[in-house]
């Protein structure tokens, strides 16, 4: 298992190993090239609205929030 590295083939078919940090750096650089700006507003706009969630999923999210609050962690906005 390669938890800290990503294996990818190059143009010649040989294998190279890229660390996760190198991979993330390439992603950040590509986002800059494409003009993609990560911001809290953009992240919030991409979140699932939760309108089509089942009752079972809503109950599970509610339990997750309860557990987080019980240990003093601010729960994520689950939109349920």
Buried (B, 14 or more C-beta within 10 A) or exposed (E): EEEEEEEEEEEEEEEEEBEEEEEEEEEEEEEEEEEEEEEEEEEEEEEEEEEEBEEEEBEBBEEBBEEEEEEEEEEEEBEB
